[in-house]
Amino acid sequence: MSTFQLIVVSLFVGFIVVGVGVFALFGGAFGGGGTGAVTIWGTTTQEQVDYLLDSMRSVDNSLQDVHYVEQKSERYEQTLLNAMAAGTGPDLFLITQEQLGAFGDKVVPIPFGTVSQSQFLSSYVDEGQLFLTPQGSLALPFAIDPLVMYWNRDIFAAAGIAQAPRYWSEFTAQNGLPAKINAYANSQITRSTVALGVWNNIDHAKAILSTLFMQAGEPVTARNAQGALMTVFGTAGSGGGSAAESALRFYTEFANPSKTTYSWNRSLPRSSDAFAGGTLAVYFGFASEFNNIAQQNPNLRFGVAQVPQLQGGGAQLTYGVLTGLAIPRSAKNIQGAAVVAQKLTGPVAAGVMVAQSGMPSARRDVPQSTASSAAADVFARSALVARGWVDPNQAATDAVFKTMIESVISGASEPTQAVSEAAQEFVRLLPQSF
């Protein structure tokens, strides 16, 4: 053969090899009927996932060899990393956007040839886009847990307030909620309006402050056109001040005794315990906490509402913990895992999960009957406006948020300086590999 013919033949052989590889990885699995043995790891309860799998097996025989193993949440990341390194890990694992920093370079992206970008965007809630990269999806959204506002009906009624607050300004207005609700004994707070302002005894302080940042137009991280993660924190705003600075100032003023908003301090119990005990009027917690709150105090009369928003502007949103199914590069059955991931994040599985748990669906196309449950209605509406950010390192960013808050309430820094220093830390923490 001539040189030209040899080149052409070589190119065709190369294309065939690549095509076979791609087909073996994804196309072959979706073209076949079975999945083979697939092991899933996660921190969701064994009972919940087993119920889902049993329900799905009744209509889909291909899931007979799919098994779930519940892991302890406190050591989940390290256990996964060790198992992946040793080649003994799962074929699929549950991951949140808060854990993505530890695993972003250790998963097989599901290409758009398998789940198109259009299909992804039309199927899943908006926060699902956190899993998208130019190469495909790092995970398929499995569950969503939005931050909501729990409020004590008896405390509000005693203060002559009929409805839960819709806007943050209701907390800060002259003669606002703290002036009507707070109670004192010997200059000490005995009943608080809202748990905001500090770090150590406020459950979900990072999620609450993230909500304030994002409502003000200040996400913490984003992906550039090439798909690399970058920090965008502290860049929004005008006139020399950032929106993040305003949000941080708002948050910390609830711990300042000289302000009319003063409602909380570090000597009080944890916010979740104070709410369950009836001494806190407003508690910001996740939808998944509803049953636990009711069980802690069966006599507590409380309602659920969406997280307050900025009055007169800004996007309506709340923070959400998004859980997805991801395929590790160390998986023994990548083909089967890809099929199972699609099935367990599909509309049938999502419908089973909604009916079983009462939690909102991570899918847009799953009808949710909320007429008989006011809480479920709030959860569903909150899921649609849930947002988040890809956390490069949970422990490290916890430390950044803690320092940002405590430096302001201690008087060591002004909000401007605290935000600037936090932005520098985020730049240092961001990985370059995913």
C-alpha positions as a Markdown table, in Angstrom:
| # | Residue | x | y | z |
|---|---|---|---|---|
| 1 | Met | 0.0 | 0.0 | 0.0 |
| 2 | Ser | 1.0 | 3.6 | -0.6 |
| 3 | Thr | 1.9 | 5.9 | 2.3 |
| 4 | Phe | -1.4 | 7.7 | 1.9 |
| 5 | Gln | -3.3 | 4.4 | 2.1 |
| 6 | Leu | -1.4 | 3.3 | 5.2 |
| 7 | Ile | -2.3 | 6.6 | 6.9 |
| 8 | Val | -5.9 | 6.3 | 6.0 |
| 9 | Val | -6.1 | 2.7 | 7.2 |
| 10 | Ser | -4.3 | 3.6 | 10.4 |
| 11 | Leu | -6.8 | 6.5 | 11.0 |
| 12 | Phe | -9.8 | 4.2 | 10.5 |
| 13 | Val | -8.3 | 1.6 | 12.9 |
| 14 | Gly | -7.8 | 4.3 | 15.5 |
| 15 | Phe | -11.4 | 5.5 | 15.1 |
| 16 | Ile | -12.6 | 1.9 | 15.5 |
| 17 | Val | -10.5 | 1.3 | 18.6 |
| 18 | Val | -11.8 | 4.6 | 20.2 |
| 19 | Gly | -15.4 | 3.8 | 19.2 |
| 20 | Val | -15.2 | 0.3 | 20.7 |
| 21 | Gly | -13.8 | 1.8 | 23.9 |
| 22 | Val | -16.6 | 4.3 | 24.2 |
| 23 | Phe | -19.2 | 1.7 | 23.4 |
| 24 | Ala | -17.8 | -0.7 | 25.9 |
| 25 | Leu | -17.8 | 2.0 | 28.6 |
| 26 | Phe | -21.3 | 3.4 | 28.0 |
| 27 | Gly | -23.0 | 2.5 | 24.8 |
| 28 | Gly | -22.8 | -1.3 | 25.3 |
| 29 | Ala | -24.5 | -1.1 | 28.7 |
| 30 | Phe | -27.3 | 1.1 | 27.5 |
| 31 | Gly | -27.8 | -1.1 | 24.5 |
| 32 | Gly | -28.1 | -4.2 | 26.5 |
| 33 | Gly | -30.9 | -5.4 | 28.9 |
| 34 | Gly | -28.9 | -6.3 | 32.0 |
| 35 | Thr | -26.7 | -4.6 | 34.5 |
| 36 | Gly | -24.8 | -7.3 | 36.2 |
| 37 | Ala | -23.6 | -7.0 | 39.8 |
| 38 | Val | -23.5 | -3.4 | 41.0 |
| 39 | Thr | -22.6 | -2.3 | 44.5 |
| 40 | Ile | -23.7 | 1.1 | 45.8 |
| 41 | Trp | -22.3 | 2.9 | 48.8 |
| 42 | Gly | -23.7 | 5.9 | 50.6 |
| 43 | Thr | -24.8 | 7.3 | 54.0 |
| 44 | Thr | -28.6 | 7.2 | 53.2 |
| 45 | Thr | -30.2 | 4.6 | 55.5 |
| 46 | Gln | -30.1 | 1.0 | 54.4 |
| 47 | Glu | -33.8 | 0.8 | 55.0 |
| 48 | Gln | -34.6 | 3.6 | 52.6 |
| 49 | Val | -32.5 | 2.5 | 49.7 |
| 50 | Asp | -33.5 | -1.2 | 50.1 |
| 51 | Tyr | -37.1 | -0.1 | 49.9 |
| 52 | Leu | -36.4 | 1.8 | 46.7 |
| 53 | Leu | -34.5 | -1.2 | 45.2 |
| 54 | Asp | -37.2 | -3.7 | 46.2 |
| 55 | Ser | -39.9 | -1.4 | 44.7 |
| 56 | Met | -37.9 | -1.0 | 41.4 |
| 57 | Arg | -37.2 | -4.8 | 41.2 |
| 58 | Ser | -40.9 | -5.4 | 41.1 |
| 59 | Val | -41.1 | -3.8 | 37.7 |
| 60 | Asp | -37.4 | -4.2 | 36.5 |
| 61 | Asn | -35.7 | -7.6 | 36.8 |
| 62 | Ser | -32.4 | -6.1 | 35.6 |
| 63 | Leu | -31.8 | -4.7 | 39.2 |
| 64 | Gln | -31.7 | -8.1 | 40.9 |
| 65 | Asp | -27.9 | -8.0 | 41.4 |
| 66 | Val | -27.8 | -4.4 | 42.6 |
| 67 | His | -27.0 | -4.0 | 46.3 |
| 68 | Tyr | -26.6 | -1.1 | 48.7 |
| 69 | Val | -24.2 | -0.8 | 51.6 |
| 70 | Glu | -24.7 | 1.9 | 54.2 |
| 71 | Gln | -21.6 | 3.7 | 55.4 |
| 72 | Lys | -21.0 | 5.7 | 58.6 |
| 73 | Ser | -21.3 | 9.4 | 57.7 |
| 74 | Glu | -18.4 | 10.5 | 60.0 |
| 75 | Arg | -15.9 | 8.5 | 58.0 |
| 76 | Tyr | -17.6 | 8.2 | 54.7 |
| 77 | Glu | -15.1 | 10.2 | 52.6 |
| 78 | Gln | -12.0 | 8.6 | 54.0 |
| 79 | Thr | -13.5 | 5.1 | 53.8 |
| 80 | Leu | -14.4 | 5.7 | 50.1 |
| 81 | Leu | -11.0 | 7.1 | 49.2 |
| 82 | Asn | -9.2 | 4.2 | 50.9 |
| 83 | Ala | -11.4 | 1.6 | 49.1 |
| 84 | Met | -10.9 | 3.3 | 45.8 |
| 85 | Ala | -7.2 | 3.3 | 46.2 |
| 86 | Ala | -7.2 | -0.4 | 47.2 |
| 87 | Gly | -9.6 | -1.4 | 44.3 |
| 88 | Thr | -12.3 | -2.6 | 46.7 |
| 89 | Gly | -14.7 | 0.3 | 46.4 |
| 90 | Pro | -18.2 | 0.4 | 45.0 |
| 91 | Asp | -19.5 | 0.6 | 41.4 |
| 92 | Leu | -21.7 | 3.6 | 42.4 |
| 93 | Phe | -21.6 | 6.0 | 45.3 |
| 94 | Leu | -23.8 | 8.7 | 46.7 |
| 95 | Ile | -22.1 | 12.1 | 46.8 |
| 96 | Thr | -23.2 | 15.7 | 47.6 |
| 97 | Gln | -22.0 | 18.9 | 46.0 |
| 98 | Glu | -20.3 | 19.5 | 49.4 |
| 99 | Gln | -18.2 | 16.4 | 49.0 |
| 100 | Leu | -17.4 | 16.9 | 45.3 |
| 101 | Gly | -14.0 | 18.5 | 46.0 |
| 102 | Ala | -12.7 | 15.3 | 47.4 |
| 103 | Phe | -13.9 | 13.1 | 44.5 |
| 104 | Gly | -14.3 | 15.3 | 41.4 |
| 105 | Asp | -11.2 | 13.8 | 39.8 |
| 106 | Lys | -12.0 | 10.3 | 40.9 |
| 107 | Val | -15.3 | 9.8 | 39.0 |
| 108 | Val | -16.1 | 8.8 | 35.4 |
| 109 | Pro | -18.1 | 11.7 | 33.9 |
| 110 | Ile | -21.2 | 10.4 | 32.2 |
| 111 | Pro | -20.9 | 11.9 | 28.7 |
| 112 | Phe | -23.6 | 13.9 | 27.0 |
| 113 | Gly | -23.9 | 11.2 | 24.4 |
| 114 | Thr | -25.5 | 9.1 | 27.2 |
| 115 | Val | -27.5 | 11.8 | 29.1 |
| 116 | Ser | -27.7 | 14.9 | 26.9 |
| 117 | Gln | -27.3 | 18.3 | 28.4 |
| 118 | Ser | -30.8 | 19.1 | 27.2 |
| 119 | Gln | -32.2 | 16.0 | 28.8 |
| 120 | Phe | -30.3 | 16.7 | 32.0 |
| 121 | Leu | -31.6 | 20.3 | 32.3 |
| 122 | Ser | -35.2 | 19.4 | 31.6 |
| 123 | Ser | -35.2 | 16.5 | 34.0 |
| 124 | Tyr | -33.5 | 17.8 | 37.2 |
| 125 | Val | -33.9 | 20.8 | 39.5 |
| 126 | Asp | -31.6 | 23.7 | 38.7 |
| 127 | Glu | -29.1 | 22.9 | 41.4 |
| 128 | Gly | -28.3 | 19.8 | 39.5 |
| 129 | Gln | -26.2 | 21.9 | 37.2 |
| 130 | Leu | -23.5 | 21.8 | 39.9 |
| 131 | Phe | -22.7 | 18.3 | 38.6 |
| 132 | Leu | -22.3 | 19.4 | 35.0 |
| 133 | Thr | -18.9 | 19.9 | 33.3 |
| 134 | Pro | -18.1 | 20.4 | 29.6 |
| 135 | Gln | -17.2 | 16.7 | 29.5 |
| 136 | Gly | -20.6 | 15.5 | 30.9 |
| 137 | Ser | -22.1 | 15.0 | 34.3 |
| 138 | Leu | -20.0 | 14.0 | 37.3 |
| 139 | Ala | -23.1 | 12.6 | 39.0 |
| 140 | Leu | -26.9 | 12.2 | 38.3 |
| 141 | Pro | -29.1 | 14.0 | 40.9 |
| 142 | Phe | -30.6 | 11.5 | 43.3 |
| 143 | Ala | -32.1 | 13.6 | 46.1 |
| 144 | Ile | -32.4 | 17.3 | 47.2 |
| 145 | Asp | -32.7 | 18.6 | 50.8 |
| 146 | Pro | -33.5 | 22.3 | 50.8 |
| 147 | Leu | -33.0 | 24.7 | 53.7 |
| 148 | Val | -36.4 | 25.9 | 55.0 |
| 149 | Met | -37.7 | 28.1 | 57.9 |
| 150 | Tyr | -39.3 | 26.4 | 60.9 |
| 151 | Trp | -41.3 | 28.8 | 63.1 |
| 152 | Asn | -43.0 | 28.4 | 66.5 |
| 153 | Arg | -46.7 | 29.2 | 66.0 |
| 154 | Asp | -47.4 | 29.8 | 69.7 |
| 155 | Ile | -44.6 | 32.3 | 70.1 |
| 156 | Phe | -45.7 | 34.2 | 67.0 |
| 157 | Ala | -49.3 | 34.2 | 68.1 |
| 158 | Ala | -48.5 | 35.5 | 71.6 |
| 159 | Ala | -46.6 | 38.3 | 70.0 |
| 160 | Gly | -49.6 | 39.2 | 67.8 |
| 161 | Ile | -48.0 | 38.0 | 64.6 |
| 162 | Ala | -50.1 | 35.9 | 62.3 |
| 163 | Gln | -47.7 | 34.9 | 59.6 |
| 164 | Ala | -44.1 | 33.7 | 59.2 |
| 165 | Pro | -41.8 | 36.4 | 57.9 |
| 166 | Arg | -41.4 | 36.5 | 54.1 |
| 167 | Tyr | -38.5 | 39.0 | 53.9 |
| 168 | Trp | -35.3 | 39.5 | 55.9 |
| 169 | Ser | -36.2 | 43.2 | 56.4 |
| 170 | Glu | -39.0 | 42.0 | 58.8 |
| 171 | Phe | -36.2 | 41.1 | 61.2 |
| 172 | Thr | -34.4 | 44.4 | 61.0 |
| 173 | Ala | -37.2 | 46.9 | 60.7 |
| 174 | Gln | -37.8 | 49.4 | 63.5 |
| 175 | Asn | -40.0 | 47.6 | 66.1 |
| 176 | Gly | -39.3 | 44.4 | 64.0 |
| 177 | Leu | -39.6 | 40.8 | 65.1 |
| 178 | Pro | -36.8 | 40.9 | 67.8 |
| 179 | Ala | -38.6 | 43.8 | 69.6 |
| 180 | Lys | -41.8 | 41.8 | 69.7 |
| 181 | Ile | -40.5 | 38.4 | 70.5 |
| 182 | Asn | -37.3 | 38.5 | 72.5 |
| 183 | Ala | -37.7 | 38.0 | 76.3 |
| 184 | Tyr | -35.1 | 38.6 | 79.0 |
| 185 | Ala | -34.4 | 37.8 | 82.6 |
| 186 | Asn | -31.6 | 39.6 | 84.4 |
| 187 | Ser | -30.4 | 41.0 | 81.1 |
| 188 | Gln | -30.1 | 37.5 | 79.7 |
| 189 | Ile | -32.0 | 36.3 | 76.7 |
| 190 | Thr | -34.6 | 33.7 | 77.7 |
| 191 | Arg | -36.6 | 33.6 | 74.4 |
| 192 | Ser | -34.9 | 34.4 | 71.1 |
| 193 | Thr | -36.4 | 35.5 | 67.8 |
| 194 | Val | -33.9 | 33.9 | 65.5 |
| 195 | Ala | -30.5 | 32.0 | 65.7 |
| 196 | Leu | -28.2 | 34.1 | 63.6 |
| 197 | Gly | -24.9 | 35.9 | 64.2 |
| 198 | Val | -22.4 | 33.4 | 65.5 |
| 199 | Trp | -20.9 | 30.1 | 64.4 |
| 200 | Asn | -20.4 | 27.6 | 67.3 |
| 201 | Asn | -24.0 | 26.9 | 68.4 |
| 202 | Ile | -26.0 | 27.6 | 65.2 |
| 203 | Asp | -26.8 | 24.5 | 63.2 |
| 204 | His | -26.1 | 25.0 | 59.5 |
| 205 | Ala | -24.5 | 28.4 | 59.9 |
| 206 | Lys | -22.5 | 27.8 | 56.7 |
| 207 | Ala | -25.7 | 27.0 | 54.7 |
| 208 | Ile | -27.5 | 30.0 | 56.2 |
| 209 | Leu | -24.7 | 32.4 | 55.4 |
| 210 | Ser | -24.3 | 30.8 | 51.9 |
| 211 | Thr | -28.0 | 31.5 | 51.3 |
| 212 | Leu | -27.6 | 35.2 | 52.2 |
| 213 | Phe | -24.5 | 35.4 | 50.0 |
| 214 | Met | -26.2 | 33.8 | 47.0 |
| 215 | Gln | -29.4 | 35.8 | 47.4 |
| 216 | Ala | -27.2 | 38.9 | 47.3 |
| 217 | Gly | -25.6 | 37.6 | 44.0 |
| 218 | Glu | -22.5 | 36.2 | 45.6 |
| 219 | Pro | -21.9 | 32.6 | 44.9 |
| 220 | Val | -18.7 | 31.2 | 46.3 |
| 221 | Thr | -17.5 | 29.0 | 43.4 |
| 222 | Ala | -18.3 | 28.6 | 39.7 |
| 223 | Arg | -16.9 | 26.8 | 36.6 |
| 224 | Asn | -15.2 | 28.7 | 33.8 |
| 225 | Ala | -15.8 | 27.9 | 30.1 |
| 226 | Gln | -13.2 | 25.1 | 30.3 |
| 227 | Gly | -14.9 | 23.5 | 33.2 |
| 228 | Ala | -12.3 | 24.4 | 35.8 |
| 229 | Leu | -13.6 | 25.4 | 39.3 |
| 230 | Met | -12.8 | 28.9 | 40.3 |
| 231 | Thr | -13.7 | 31.3 | 43.1 |
| 232 | Val | -16.0 | 34.2 | 42.4 |
| 233 | Phe | -16.6 | 35.1 | 46.1 |
| 234 | Gly | -16.4 | 38.8 | 47.0 |
| 235 | Thr | -16.6 | 40.1 | 43.5 |
| 236 | Ala | -20.2 | 41.3 | 43.2 |
| 237 | Gly | -21.2 | 44.8 | 44.3 |
| 238 | Ser | -20.4 | 48.4 | 43.5 |
| 239 | Gly | -19.2 | 51.6 | 45.1 |
| 240 | Gly | -16.2 | 49.9 | 46.8 |
| 241 | Gly | -18.3 | 47.4 | 48.8 |
| 242 | Ser | -19.3 | 43.9 | 48.0 |
| 243 | Ala | -22.6 | 42.2 | 48.3 |
| 244 | Ala | -20.9 | 39.5 | 50.4 |
| 245 | Glu | -19.8 | 42.3 | 52.9 |
| 246 | Ser | -23.4 | 43.4 | 53.3 |
| 247 | Ala | -24.7 | 39.9 | 53.8 |
| 248 | Leu | -22.0 | 39.2 | 56.4 |
| 249 | Arg | -22.8 | 42.4 | 58.2 |
| 250 | Phe | -26.5 | 41.5 | 58.3 |
| 251 | Tyr | -25.8 | 38.0 | 59.7 |
| 252 | Thr | -23.4 | 39.1 | 62.4 |
| 253 | Glu | -25.6 | 42.0 | 63.7 |
| 254 | Phe | -27.9 | 39.5 | 65.3 |
| 255 | Ala | -25.1 | 38.7 | 67.8 |
| 256 | Asn | -24.4 | 42.4 | 68.6 |
| 257 | Pro | -25.9 | 43.5 | 71.9 |
| 258 | Ser | -25.9 | 47.1 | 70.8 |
| 259 | Lys | -28.2 | 46.5 | 67.8 |
| 260 | Thr | -32.0 | 46.2 | 67.9 |
| 261 | Thr | -31.7 | 43.0 | 66.0 |
| 262 | Tyr | -29.8 | 41.3 | 68.9 |
| 263 | Ser | -31.2 | 37.8 | 69.3 |
| 264 | Trp | -28.5 | 35.3 | 69.9 |
| 265 | Asn | -25.1 | 34.7 | 71.6 |
| 266 | Arg | -22.6 | 32.0 | 72.1 |
| 267 | Ser | -23.8 | 31.1 | 75.6 |
| 268 | Leu | -27.2 | 29.8 | 74.4 |
| 269 | Pro | -27.9 | 26.2 | 73.6 |
| 270 | Arg | -27.7 | 24.8 | 70.0 |
| 271 | Ser | -30.3 | 26.3 | 67.8 |
| 272 | Ser | -32.0 | 23.0 | 67.0 |
| 273 | Asp | -32.3 | 22.2 | 70.8 |
| 274 | Ala | -33.6 | 25.7 | 71.6 |
| 275 | Phe | -36.3 | 25.4 | 68.9 |
| 276 | Ala | -37.4 | 22.0 | 70.0 |
| 277 | Gly | -37.4 | 23.3 | 73.6 |
| 278 | Gly | -39.7 | 26.2 | 72.7 |
| 279 | Thr | -37.3 | 29.0 | 73.4 |
| 280 | Leu | -36.5 | 30.0 | 69.8 |
| 281 | Ala | -39.1 | 31.4 | 67.5 |
| 282 | Val | -37.4 | 30.8 | 64.1 |
| 283 | Tyr | -35.0 | 28.0 | 63.2 |
| 284 | Phe | -33.4 | 27.5 | 59.8 |
| 285 | Gly | -33.0 | 23.8 | 59.1 |
| 286 | Phe | -33.3 | 21.3 | 56.3 |
| 287 | Ala | -36.5 | 19.6 | 55.1 |
| 288 | Ser | -35.1 | 16.3 | 56.3 |
| 289 | Glu | -35.3 | 17.5 | 59.9 |
| 290 | Phe | -39.1 | 17.8 | 60.0 |
| 291 | Asn | -39.8 | 14.4 | 61.5 |
| 292 | Asn | -37.0 | 14.7 | 64.1 |
| 293 | Ile | -38.3 | 18.1 | 65.3 |
| 294 | Ala | -41.8 | 16.6 | 65.7 |
| 295 | Gln | -40.5 | 13.6 | 67.6 |
| 296 | Gln | -38.2 | 15.7 | 69.9 |
| 297 | Asn | -41.2 | 17.7 | 71.2 |
| 298 | Pro | -44.7 | 16.3 | 70.3 |
| 299 | Asn | -46.3 | 19.3 | 72.0 |
| 300 | Leu | -44.4 | 21.8 | 69.9 |
| 301 | Arg | -46.8 | 23.7 | 67.5 |
| 302 | Phe | -44.6 | 24.7 | 64.6 |
| 303 | Gly | -45.0 | 25.6 | 60.9 |
| 304 | Val | -42.7 | 25.4 | 57.9 |
| 305 | Ala | -42.2 | 28.3 | 55.4 |
| 306 | Gln | -39.7 | 29.1 | 52.7 |
| 307 | Val | -36.5 | 30.9 | 53.8 |
| 308 | Pro | -37.0 | 34.7 | 53.7 |
| 309 | Gln | -35.9 | 36.6 | 50.7 |
| 310 | Leu | -34.5 | 40.1 | 49.9 |
| 311 | Gln | -37.3 | 42.6 | 49.5 |
| 312 | Gly | -37.5 | 44.4 | 46.2 |
| 313 | Gly | -34.8 | 42.5 | 44.3 |
| 314 | Gly | -32.5 | 39.5 | 44.0 |
| 315 | Ala | -33.1 | 36.0 | 42.9 |
| 316 | Gln | -35.5 | 33.9 | 45.0 |
| 317 | Leu | -33.5 | 31.0 | 46.3 |
| 318 | Thr | -32.4 | 28.9 | 49.3 |
| 319 | Tyr | -29.5 | 26.6 | 50.0 |
| 320 | Gly | -29.9 | 22.9 | 49.2 |
| 321 | Val | -27.8 | 19.8 | 49.7 |
| 322 | Leu | -27.8 | 18.0 | 46.4 |
| 323 | Thr | -27.0 | 14.3 | 46.4 |
| 324 | Gly | -26.1 | 12.5 | 43.2 |
| 325 | Leu | -25.0 | 9.0 | 42.0 |
| 326 | Ala | -21.5 | 9.0 | 40.7 |
| 327 | Ile | -19.3 | 6.3 | 39.1 |
| 328 | Pro | -15.8 | 5.9 | 40.5 |
| 329 | Arg | -12.9 | 5.3 | 38.1 |
| 330 | Ser | -12.1 | 2.2 | 40.2 |
| 331 | Ala | -15.5 | 0.7 | 39.5 |
| 332 | Lys | -15.4 | -3.0 | 38.4 |
| 333 | Asn | -18.7 | -2.6 | 36.4 |
| 334 | Ile | -18.8 | 0.8 | 34.9 |
| 335 | Gln | -21.3 | -0.3 | 32.2 |
| 336 | Gly | -23.8 | -1.6 | 34.7 |
| 337 | Ala | -23.3 | 1.3 | 37.1 |
| 338 | Ala | -24.2 | 3.7 | 34.3 |
| 339 | Val | -27.4 | 1.9 | 33.7 |
| 340 | Val | -28.3 | 1.7 | 37.3 |
| 341 | Ala | -27.5 | 5.4 | 37.9 |
| 342 | Gln | -30.0 | 6.3 | 35.2 |
| 343 | Lys | -32.7 | 4.0 | 36.5 |
| 344 | Leu | -32.3 | 5.1 | 40.2 |
| 345 | Thr | -32.5 | 8.8 | 39.2 |
| 346 | Gly | -35.3 | 8.3 | 36.7 |
| 347 | Pro | -39.0 | 9.4 | 37.2 |
| 348 | Val | -40.2 | 6.0 | 38.4 |
| 349 | Ala | -37.6 | 5.8 | 41.2 |
| 350 | Ala | -38.1 | 9.4 | 42.1 |
| 351 | Gly | -41.8 | 8.8 | 42.4 |
| 352 | Val | -41.1 | 5.9 | 44.8 |
| 353 | Met | -38.8 | 8.1 | 46.9 |
| 354 | Val | -41.3 | 11.0 | 47.2 |
| 355 | Ala | -44.1 | 8.6 | 48.3 |
| 356 | Gln | -41.8 | 6.9 | 50.8 |
| 357 | Ser | -40.0 | 9.8 | 52.4 |
| 358 | Gly | -42.2 | 12.8 | 51.9 |
| 359 | Met | -39.1 | 14.7 | 50.7 |
| 360 | Pro | -39.1 | 16.7 | 47.5 |
| 361 | Ser | -37.9 | 15.2 | 44.3 |
| 362 | Ala | -34.6 | 16.1 | 42.6 |
| 363 | Arg | -36.5 | 15.8 | 39.3 |
| 364 | Arg | -38.7 | 18.4 | 37.6 |
| 365 | Asp | -41.0 | 15.9 | 35.9 |
| 366 | Val | -42.3 | 13.9 | 38.9 |
| 367 | Pro | -45.7 | 15.1 | 40.1 |
| 368 | Gln | -45.9 | 15.6 | 43.8 |
| 369 | Ser | -49.3 | 15.7 | 45.6 |
| 370 | Thr | -48.9 | 18.2 | 48.4 |
| 371 | Ala | -52.5 | 19.2 | 48.9 |
| 372 | Ser | -52.7 | 17.2 | 52.2 |
| 373 | Ser | -49.4 | 18.4 | 53.6 |
| 374 | Ala | -48.4 | 22.1 | 54.0 |
| 375 | Ala | -44.9 | 21.1 | 54.9 |
| 376 | Ala | -44.5 | 19.0 | 51.7 |
| 377 | Asp | -45.7 | 21.9 | 49.6 |
| 378 | Val | -43.0 | 24.2 | 51.2 |
| 379 | Phe | -40.4 | 21.5 | 50.6 |
| 380 | Ala | -41.3 | 21.1 | 46.9 |
| 381 | Arg | -41.3 | 24.8 | 46.2 |
| 382 | Ser | -38.0 | 25.2 | 48.1 |
| 383 | Ala | -36.4 | 22.4 | 46.0 |
| 384 | Leu | -37.2 | 24.3 | 42.8 |
| 385 | Val | -35.3 | 27.3 | 44.0 |
| 386 | Ala | -32.5 | 25.5 | 45.8 |
| 387 | Arg | -29.0 | 26.5 | 44.9 |
| 388 | Gly | -25.5 | 25.6 | 46.2 |
| 389 | Trp | -21.8 | 25.7 | 45.4 |
| 390 | Val | -19.2 | 23.1 | 44.8 |
| 391 | Asp | -17.2 | 22.8 | 48.0 |
| 392 | Pro | -13.5 | 22.2 | 47.4 |
| 393 | Asn | -12.8 | 21.0 | 50.9 |
| 394 | Gln | -15.6 | 20.8 | 53.6 |
| 395 | Ala | -13.4 | 21.1 | 56.6 |
| 396 | Ala | -11.3 | 23.8 | 55.2 |
| 397 | Thr | -14.2 | 26.0 | 54.1 |
| 398 | Asp | -15.9 | 25.4 | 57.4 |
| 399 | Ala | -12.8 | 27.0 | 59.0 |
| 400 | Val | -13.0 | 29.9 | 56.5 |
| 401 | Phe | -16.7 | 30.6 | 57.3 |
| 402 | Lys | -16.0 | 30.3 | 61.1 |
| 403 | Thr | -13.1 | 32.8 | 60.9 |
| 404 | Met | -15.1 | 35.2 | 58.8 |
| 405 | Ile | -18.0 | 35.3 | 61.3 |
| 406 | Glu | -15.9 | 35.3 | 64.5 |
| 407 | Ser | -13.5 | 37.9 | 63.4 |
| 408 | Val | -16.4 | 40.3 | 62.9 |
| 409 | Ile | -18.3 | 39.6 | 66.1 |
| 410 | Ser | -15.1 | 39.8 | 68.1 |
| 411 | Gly | -14.3 | 43.2 | 66.6 |
| 412 | Ala | -11.0 | 41.9 | 65.1 |
| 413 | Ser | -12.1 | 42.7 | 61.6 |
| 414 | Glu | -14.7 | 44.8 | 59.7 |
| 415 | Pro | -16.9 | 42.8 | 57.3 |
| 416 | Thr | -14.9 | 44.2 | 54.3 |
| 417 | Gln | -11.6 | 42.8 | 55.6 |
| 418 | Ala | -13.2 | 39.5 | 56.7 |
| 419 | Val | -14.7 | 39.0 | 53.2 |
| 420 | Ser | -11.4 | 39.9 | 51.5 |
| 421 | Glu | -9.4 | 37.4 | 53.6 |
| 422 | Ala | -12.0 | 34.7 | 53.0 |
| 423 | Ala | -11.8 | 35.3 | 49.3 |
| 424 | Gln | -8.1 | 34.8 | 49.4 |
| 425 | Glu | -8.5 | 31.5 | 51.3 |
| 426 | Phe | -11.0 | 30.2 | 48.7 |
| 427 | Val | -8.5 | 30.9 | 45.9 |
| 428 | Arg | -5.9 | 28.9 | 47.8 |
| 429 | Leu | -8.3 | 26.0 | 48.4 |
| 430 | Leu | -9.6 | 25.5 | 44.9 |
| 431 | Pro | -8.2 | 22.4 | 43.2 |
| 432 | Gln | -7.0 | 22.5 | 39.6 |
| 433 | Ser | -8.0 | 19.0 | 38.6 |
| 434 | Phe | -11.8 | 19.1 | 38.1 |
